[in-house]
């Protein structure tokens, strides 16, 4: 008998079908991985942008705080200067 039996032919068809299924599954997994990776990259980029914005706000707040501190220091110096200049005048008016 030179021909293959029906069982052998069915087994070969089954093997080819399984091979095709495995190839398609591998392709789908690769596509899904690329999509997930793309989503991960998008999330990472979004988080990086938000971090940059937060750092910029932090720098702006630090600058505003430094400016407020300097202004407060100048105001304190002006008040002290005014009080030091007014103190002798107060003493003169209290003595008379």
SERO-4910 file (N, C-alpha, C, O; in steps of 0.05 Angstrom, whole numbers):
BEGIN
 pado doro    nc1    nc2    nc3   cac1   cac2   cac3    cc1    cc2    cc3    oc1    oc2    oc3
  Unk    A     17    -23      0      0      0      0     18     25      0     33     29     19
  Unk    A     17     40    -21     34     63    -24     20     88    -13     34    107     -6
  Unk    A     -5     89    -12    -19    112     -2    -20    113     29    -17     92     42
  Unk    A    -25    136     39    -27    139     68    -55    133     77    -74    137     62
  Unk    A    -57    123    101    -84    117    111    -99    143    118    -86    164    121
  Unk    A   -124    141    120   -141    164    127   -133    175    154   -134    200    158
  Unk    A   -125    158    172   -116    167    198    -90    183    197    -88    204    210
  Unk    A    -71    175    181    -46    189    177    -51    216    164    -39    236    173
  Unk    A    -69    217    144    -75    242    131    -88    262    151    -82    285    151
  Unk    A   -106    252    167   -120    268    187   -100    279    208   -102    302    216
  Unk    A    -81    262    215    -60    271    235    -43    293    223    -36    312    237
  Unk    A    -36    290    197    -20    311    184    -35    337    182    -25    359    187
  Unk    A    -61    335    175    -77    360    174    -80    372    201    -79    397    204
  Unk    A    -83    356    222    -84    366    249    -58    380    257    -59    401    269
  Unk    A    -36    369    250     -9    381    256     -7    408    242      3    427    254
  Unk    A    -15    409    216    -13    434    202    -32    455    214    -24    479    217
  Unk    A    -55    447    222    -74    465    235    -63    476    261    -66    499    268
  Unk    A    -51    458    277    -39    466    302    -17    486    297    -14    505    312
  Unk    A      0    480    278     23    498    271     12    526    263     23    546    271
  Unk    A     -8    526    246    -20    551    237    -32    566    261    -28    590    264
  Unk    A    -46    552    279    -57    564    303    -35    576    321    -38    598    331
  Unk    A    -13    561    324      9    571    341     21    596    329     28    615    343
  Unk    A     24    597    302     35    620    289     17    644    292     26    666    298
  Unk    A     -9    640    288    -28    662    291    -29    672    320    -31    696    325
  Unk    A    -28    653    339    -28    661    367     -3    677    374     -4    697    388
  Unk    A     20    669    364     45    683    369     43    711    357     52    731    369
  Unk    A     32    714    333     28    740    321     10    758    337     15    781    342
  Unk    A    -12    746    346    -31    762    363    -18    770    389    -23    793    398
  Unk    A     -3    753    402     11    760    426     31    782    422     34    800    438
  Unk    A     45    781    399     64    802    392     50    829    389     59    849    398
  Unk    A     27    828    375     12    853    371      1    864    397      3    888    402
  Unk    A     -9    846    414    -19    855    440      3    866    457     -1    886    471
  Unk    A     26    854    456     49    864    471     57    892    462     64    909    478
  Unk    A     57    896    436     64    922    425     43    943    433     51    966    439
  Unk    A     18    935    434     -3    954    442      1    961    472     -1    985    479
  Unk    A      5    941    488     10    946    517     34    963    521     35    981    537
  Unk    A     56    957    506     80    972    508     75   1001    500     86   1019    512
  Unk    A     59   1005    479     53   1032    470     37   1047    492     41   1070    496
  Unk    A     18   1033    504      3   1045    525     21   1052    549     18   1073    562
  Unk    A     39   1034    555     58   1039    577     75   1064    571     79   1081    588
  Unk    A     84   1066    546    100   1089    538     84   1115    540     95   1135    548
  Unk    A     59   1113    532     41   1137    534     38   1145    563     40   1169    570
  Unk    A     32   1126    580     29   1132    609     55   1143    621     54   1162    636
  Unk    A     77   1132    613    103   1141    623    108   1170    614    118   1186    629
  Unk    A    102   1175    589    106   1202    578     87   1222    592     95   1244    598
  Unk    A     63   1214    597     44   1231    611     54   1237    640     53   1260    649
  Unk    A     63   1217    653     73   1220    681     98   1238    681    101   1254    699
  Unk    A    115   1235    661    139   1251    659    131   1281    655    143   1298    667
  Unk    A    111   1285    638    102   1313    633     90   1325    658     95   1348    665
  Unk    A     74   1309    672     63   1319    697     84   1325    718     82   1344    733
  Unk    A    105   1308    719    127   1312    738    142   1338    731    149   1354    748
  Unk    A    146   1343    705    159   1368    696    143   1392    704    154   1412    714
  Unk    A    116   1390    701     99   1412    708    100   1417    739    101   1440    748
  Unk    A    100   1396    754    101   1398    783    127   1411    792    128   1427    810
  Unk    A    149   1403    779    175   1415    786    176   1444    779    188   1460    793
  Unk    A    163   1452    756    162   1480    749    146   1496    769    154   1518    776
  Unk    A    124   1485    778    108   1498    799    124   1500    825    123   1521    838
  Unk    A    139   1479    831    155   1480    855    176   1502    854    180   1517    873
  Unk    A    189   1505    831    209   1526    827    196   1553    829    207   1572    842
  Unk    A    172   1556    817    158   1582    818    151   1589    847    153   1612    856
  Unk    A    142   1569    862    135   1574    890    159   1580    907    158   1597    925
  Unk    A    182   1567    901    206   1573    916    215   1602    910    224   1616    928
  Unk    A    213   1610    885    221   1637    877    202   1657    891    212   1678    901
  Unk    A    176   1652    891    157   1670    904    163   1671    934    161   1693    946
  Unk    A    170   1649    946    176   1648    975    201   1664    980    203   1679   1000
  Unk    A    221   1662    963    246   1677    967    241   1707    964    251   1723    979
  Unk    A    224   1714    944    217   1742    940    202   1753    964    207   1775    973
  Unk    A    183   1737    974    167   1746    998    186   1749   1022    183   1768   1038
  Unk    A    204   1730   1025    223   1732   1048    240   1757   1046    245   1770   1066
  Unk    A    250   1763   1022    266   1787   1018    250   1812   1024    260   1831   1036
  Unk    A    225   1812   1014    208   1836   1018    203   1839   1048    203   1862   1058
  Unk    A    198   1817   1062    193   1818   1091    218   1828   1105    216   1844   1124
  Unk    A    241   1819   1096    267   1828   1108    270   1858   1105    279   1872   1123
  Unk    A    264   1868   1080    266   1897   1076    246   1912   1093    253   1933   1104
  Unk    A    222   1902   1095    202   1916   1112    211   1917   1141    207   1937   1154
  Unk    A    222   1895   1151    231   1894   1179    254   1915   1182    255   1929   1202
  Unk    A    272   1916   1163    294   1935   1164    283   1964   1164    293   1981   1179
  Unk    A    264   1969   1147    252   1996   1146    238   2003   1173    240   2026   1182
  Unk    A    224   1984   1184    210   1989   1210    230   1994   1231    227   2013   1247
  Unk    A    252   1978   1232    273   1982   1252    286   2009   1249    291   2024   1268
  Unk    A    291   2017   1224    303   2042   1218    285   2065   1227    294   2085   1239
  Unk    A    259   2062   1221    240   2083   1229    238   2085   1260    236   2106   1271
  Unk    A    238   2062   1273    236   2062   1302    262   2073   1314    260   2088   1334
  Unk    A    285   2066   1303    310   2077   1313    311   2108   1310    321   2122   1327
  Unk    A    300   2118   1288    300   2146   1283    279   2160   1300    283   2183   1307
  Unk    A    258   2147   1307    236   2159   1323    243   2157   1353    232   2173   1369
  Unk    A    260   2139   1361    266   2136   1390    278   2161   1402    269   2168   1424
  Unk    A    297   2174   1390    308   2199   1402    287   2220   1404    285   2235   1424
  Unk    A    270   2222   1384    249   2243   1385    230   2237   1407    220   2256   1420
  Unk    A    224   2212   1412    206   2205   1434    218   2212   1461    205   2221   1479
  Unk    A    244   2207   1463    258   2214   1488    258   2243   1493    254   2252   1516
  Unk    A    262   2259   1472    262   2288   1476    234   2299   1484    232   2317   1501
  Unk    A    213   2287   1473    187   2297   1480    179   2287   1508    163   2301   1522
  Unk    A    189   2265   1517    183   2255   1543    198   2271   1564    187   2275   1586
  Unk    A    221   2281   1558    237   2296   1577    225   2324   1582    229   2335   1603
  Unk    A    212   2335   1563    201   2363   1565    174   2363   1574    162   2384   1576
***
